[in-house]
Amino acid sequence: MRVYVESYGCSQNQGEGAAILRALSAEGHRAAASPQTSDVTVLVTCGVLGATEARMVRRWRAVSGLAPRVLVTGCLVPLRTGLFEGPGLEKTEFVPIRDQGRIPELLREDARAGPPDPAPPPPTDGPVTEEIVLAQGCTSACSYCFSRLARGRLASVPASGVVARVGDAWSRGAREIRLTGLDTACWGEDLPGGPRLPDLLLAIRARSEDFRLRIGMMSPQSLEPILPEYLEALDDPRIYRFLHLPVQSGSDRVLAAMHRGYTVATFRRVVAEARRAFPSLHLATDVIVGFPGERDEDHLRTEALLEEVAPETVNVTRFSARPGTPAARAPPVAPGAAKRRSRSLTRLRERLARGQLERWIGSTVDARVLEYGPGGSSVARLANYLPVVLDERPPLGADLTVRIEGARSTYLLGRLAGAAS
C-alpha cells in the first residue's frame, strides 16, 4: 500500500508521525508523496489552540476528498472527534494516541489493504534529524492544557528502548536526535526503581556515535529536584547546551491560577544555575498572554522577568480556552487587552533575542549542518542549538567552523571558515 503521513503541532506529534511511517515501511508499505497518490493517509492532529483545531478539521475535509482511506490520530482523538462530521466520515477511522502502534496491524488485517510488498531492508538514508518520544502524558495538571487531557498520566518509555532508538536513528542517517515529550524532566518517575532523566542521559552518553542530542521542553518544578545531576549529565559535547523551560507568566498569582506547580523564584533559580554551569546556554521559554484573571500588573511582571533573564527564544501564545479544561470555565480577559499585551510581548521578545544573538557577531564557532534552506542556503546548529544560516550547502551532517557575521531575531548569519576541529 501507498501511505502518506501528515503531522501537525509539537515535536512529539512530529516524532509520532515519523514513527508511524517507519513502522509501516518496515511492513512493506511505501511512502506516498501526497494524499491523492496514497491508498491510506494518516493525519496526526494537534488541538493546542482553538484556531489549530479548526485548521485540523479543514485539513481532514480536504484530505478526505483526496485519499481513499483516512486514519486520524493525535491530540484530537478521542476528545474532539465530534468535530469531524459530514462527507468523508465514512472513510475515516480514529486511532487514539496510545494505540498508534496498532496502525500497521489495522492495515494488515483490513481486506482492502491486500498483501503488503515484501519488507525492504531497513533504510539508511532517513532524515538527518529524528525525534524520539520519551513518554506519553506528564505529572502536571495545568488548568489550561488540552494536551494533558489528550495524553493522560505519565507513561515513560523504558531507558533501554530509548537508548536503542538512538542507535537506530543513527543507523538510518540521523545526525541530530531530539528527545521530546510534554515534560521531559519527569521522565522515569513512573518506572520501576524511579530512574530520572540524568540516568537516561548517562546511558545515552555511553554510546559511541557522534550524534547531537537536543533535550526537549521541561517544567521548572520537574527539573529543579534533579537539576545538579541533570547539568552534570548535560556536560557532553554531543548534547546541546539548550534549555526549553516554559515560565508562562511572571506573576505568581497567575501561575497559581494556571496550576503550574512552581513560582517565579523557582524559574529564576533554575535559569541561574543552568547559566552558571553553561555560560553560553541557549534559553528558550514560553509565555501565555491573556490568561483568565491576568491583569495589567501581572503582564508587566512577565515583561520585567523576561527583561531580567533575557532568553534567546520566547514563544508567545495568546490564551485560547480549550474544552474540558478548568480554565475554559473562567471569565476571559477582554480581547483588546490580550491583543495589546501580545503585541507588546512580541516587540520585547524580538528586541531581547536580537540583543542576545548579536553578541555572537565576530566569533568563530563549530556547527553541524542539519537542513537546507531556499536559494542554495543551509542551516547549521551551534553547540547551544542556535541556528546559523549559511549561503553555502555543505553535506548534511557535516561539522564545520563558521564565522558569525550577522544576526536576526531568530537566527545568526555566517560563512564557512573551514572544517570543525
N, C-alpha and C positions, 0 to 999 in steps of 0.2 A: 504494500500500500504506500501511497504517497501521503506524507504527513507534514502539515505546516503548523508551527507553534509560534504564537504571538503573545508576548508578555508585557505587562504594564506595571508601573509603580516602582517599589523599592528594590534594592539589590537582592533581597530574599526572594521576591517574585521572579526576578530575572534568573536567579540561580535555579529555582524550581522549574522554570520553563526549559532551561538548558538541560537539566537532569531528565526531564520527560523525553526530550528529543533524543538524548543519548540512549536511554533505555529502549526506546522504540527502534532506534538504529541498530542496537545490539540484537534485536529480534528479526532483523532483515528488512524493516520498513525503510523507505527512502525519504529524505527531506525534500519537501516541495518548495518552490520559490515564492508561492503566493497562495491565498485561499482558493482562487479559481483553478489552480493546477493541482489541487490536493484532492485526495479521497476523504481525508479527515482533517479538520482544522481544530486545534486546541487553543482556546483563549484563556490566558491566565489573567484574571481580573484584579483590579485594585479598587478599594472603596474608601480611601482615607479621607476624601472630601466629597461633598455633595456634587460638585461640578465634575469630579472624576467619575463618580458613579454614573452620572448621566452620559458621560462620554463612553463608558463601557457598554451601556445599553445600546447607544447609537452604533457602536462598532459591532456589537453582536448582530444587530439587524442587517448591517452591511455584509458581514461575513456569511450570515445565513442565506443571503441571496446569491452567494458565490460558491460555497462549498456544499458537497452532498451530505456531509455529516459534520456536526459541531459538538465538541466537548467543552464545557465551560467549567473552569475551576478557579482557584484563588479566593480572595477575601470576600467576594460577594456570594459565595456558596457556603452554607445554605441560608445565611441570614437574610439575603435580599433577592432570592430567586423569584419572588413575586413580581419583581420589576420586569422580568423577561416574559412578555406577552405578545401575542399576535403571530403573523406569518413567520415561519422559521422555527417555532417552538416544537413542531412535530419532528424536526431533525436534530434537536438539541438534547444533550444529556448533561446532567450536572454531577460533578465529581468533587466531593469535599476535599479540602486541603490535605487532610491526613490519609486520604485514600488515593492520592496521586500515584503511589506505587502500583496501584491496580490497573492503571491505564493500559499497559501492554496486555494484561490479561483480558481486559474488556475487548480489545481489538482482536485478540487471539480467539476468543470464544464466539465473537459475532460472525454469523454465517456470511454476512455481507462482505466481510473483510477478505475472505478467501485465504488460501495458504500464503504465508509470507515468503519472500525470497530467502534463499539460504543466507544464514547470518554472515556478514562480511567480517574481515579481520578488524580488530579494534583500530579506530582511526588514530593517526599520529600527526595530523595536521589540523587540530582543533583550534579554537580561539586562543589568542595569546594571553587573554585574561579569563579567569574562571572563578565563579562564585561557589563557595561551599557553605551550605546551610548548617549551622551548628545545632539549632534546636527549633522546635515549634513552641509558640507561646512564650510566656515570661512569668515572673513572680510579682509583677506590679498590678495595680488596679486603678490606673489613671481614669479619671471621671469622664474623659472625652474620647477615649481611644477605641476606635472601631476594630482595629487590627487585633487587639487583645481579645475582643469578643469572638472574632472570626477564628483565631488560632488556639485559644484556650490556655490552660495552665502549662507550665514549663514541661517539655519533654525533650531532653537533651540527646543528641546522637553520641553514643559511646566514643571515647577517645580513640580506640582502635579503628573505628570506622572513619573518623575524621582524618587521622594520620594516613590511612590507606588512600583516601580520596586525594590527599595532597600528592602522593606518589602517582596516582592515576592521572591527575591533571597534568603533572609534569610530563608523563609519558605521551600524553596527547598533544603536547606542544605548548602548554600554558607556561608562561614565564612570570606572570603575576597572579597571585591567588588571593581572593578576598573572602575572609571569614565573615559570615553575615548571620543576623538574627534580630529579633525585636530588641533584645538586650544581651549582647554577647558576654557581658561581665557576670551574668547569673548562670552561665553555662555550668553544668555539672552538679548543681545543688540538689537535683533530684536523683542523681545516680548513686548506686551503692558505694559507700566509702566517702562520699562527698568530695570528689575531685573538683578543683576550681580551674578557672581559665589559665592561671600561670602554669599549672601542671600540664595542661594541654599544649601550651606553647613550648614548654621544655621538651615534650615528646616530639613535637613537630621539628624543633631545632635539632634533634638528634639525627634527622635525615641529612643526607649529604648533598642534595640537589641545591643549585644556586637560584632558587626562586626568590621573588619579592612577595612579602606577605603583608596584607592590609587587614587590620582588625576593625570590624565594623562598630556601629553605634552601641553605646553602653550608657546606663543610667548612673548618676553620681552615687546614689545610695547603694547600688550593687558593686560599684568599683571601690569605694572608699575602704571597706574592710579588707580587701586584698591588694590595696594599692602598692605597698612596698614590694611584695612578691611579683606583682604584675610588672612594675617598672624594671625590676631585675630581669625578668623573663624577656622583656622587650629589648634588652641590650644585646642585639644581634644585628649585624649589618644587613641581613636579609629581611628584617622586619622594619617596616616604615615607622618613623617617628611621627606618628599621626594619632590624634585623639579626637574622636567624634563623641562629644559629651553634651547632649541637649540640656540647656538650662530652662527653656520655655518661658520663664519670666524672672525679672529681677526683684519681684515683690514676694516676700514670704506669705503674705495674705493670699495672693493669687495661687501660689504653689500649693498651699493647703487646700484651696478650693479645687485644684486640679488633682488632688490626692497623689502628688508626685513622690512623697515619702522622703524628701530632703529639704534643706533650707539653702538659701543663697550662700551662707557661710560654708556649707558642705561643698558646693560647687567651687567656691574660691579656694578652699584648702586643696582640693584635688588638682585644680589647674596649677596652683603654686608648686605643689610637689612634683608634678609632671614636668613643669618647665625647669625646675631646679635640676632634675635628672637629665633632661634633654633640652638645652637652651634653644635649639633650632626647631623645637616641636611645632608641628602644624596643628593648631587648634581649630576644630570645626564645631559649631553649636547650632541649635535650633531655637527659634522663638515663635510663640503663638501670640498673635495680636488680636485684641478684641475678645478675649475670653470673658464669659459672663461674669459680671461684677467688677471687671477691670476698670479702674478709674484713671484719670489723667496722672495722678501722682504715682500710681503703680507703673504706668507706661514710662514715666520719667526715671523711675528706679531701674527699669530694664535698660534704658539708654545709658544711664550712668554706669551700670555694671559692664555693659559692652565697651564703653569708653575705657573703663579700668582694665579689663582683661585683653582687649584688642584682639579678638580672634581673626585668623586669616580667612575663615569662611563662616558666614552666618546665613542660615536658611530661614527666611521669614515666611510664615504662613498665617493668613487671616483665618480666625476661628470659623469652623463650619460644623454646625450641630449634626451629629450622626445618630440615627435612630437606635434606640436601645441603650444609649449611654446616659448616665446621670446628668451630665452637663447639658444634654438636649432639653431637659425639663426646666432649666434655669432661664430667667429673663435675659434676653440678648442685649448686648451693647448696641447703641444706636449705630446704624450703618455708616453715617457720616463720620462719627468719631473713630470707628475702626479703620475706615479708609484713610483718614488723616494720619493716624498713628502708623499705619502700614507704610505710607509714603515717607514719613519721617525716618522710620527704621531702615527703609531701603536706602535712603540717602546716606545714613550713618554707616551702614554695613559696607557700602561701596567706598566711602572715604577711609574707613579703618582698614579694609582689605588692601586698597591701593597703597596705603602707608606701610603696611607690613611687607607687601611684596616688593616695593621699591627699594627696600633695604638690601635686596639681593643683587641689584644692578652693579655691575663691575666685578662680580665674583665669578670664579671658575669652579665648577662643581661636576660631580659624576651624576649620570642619569641613565635610565633604561628606556628605550623606545618601545612604546606599547600600542600605539594606534596611528593610523594615517588620517590626515585631515584633507581639506579641499586644496586644490591648486598646487599639488606637489608638496604639501607640508606634512609634518608629523608631530606627534605629541610624545614627549618623554616625561618620566617622573623622577624627581629628585629623591634623596633618601628620606625626606619627610613628606613625600607624596604630593608636593606642589607640582603642578603641570608646567612644562616649558614647551612652547611652540617653536619648532624649527622650520626653516624654509626647505631643508633637505629631507630626503626619505631614505634613511639608512634601513637595513633589515630590521623587521620587528623582533624584539628581544635583544637587540644589540646594546651593549654597555658602552657609553660614550662619555667623554669630557666635554662640557659645553660652557660657553661664556655667556653670562646673562647680560643682555643689552637693553632690556626694557621691561615694563610691567604694565599690566592692565589690572582691573579689579578682581579678576578670577584666574589669571594665568600670567606666566612670565614669557618673555621673548628672548630667544637665544640663538647662538650659532655654534657650529661644531668647532671644537678645539683639539680633537684627537680621540683616540680610543681610551676608555677608562683604565686607570692604573690598577 
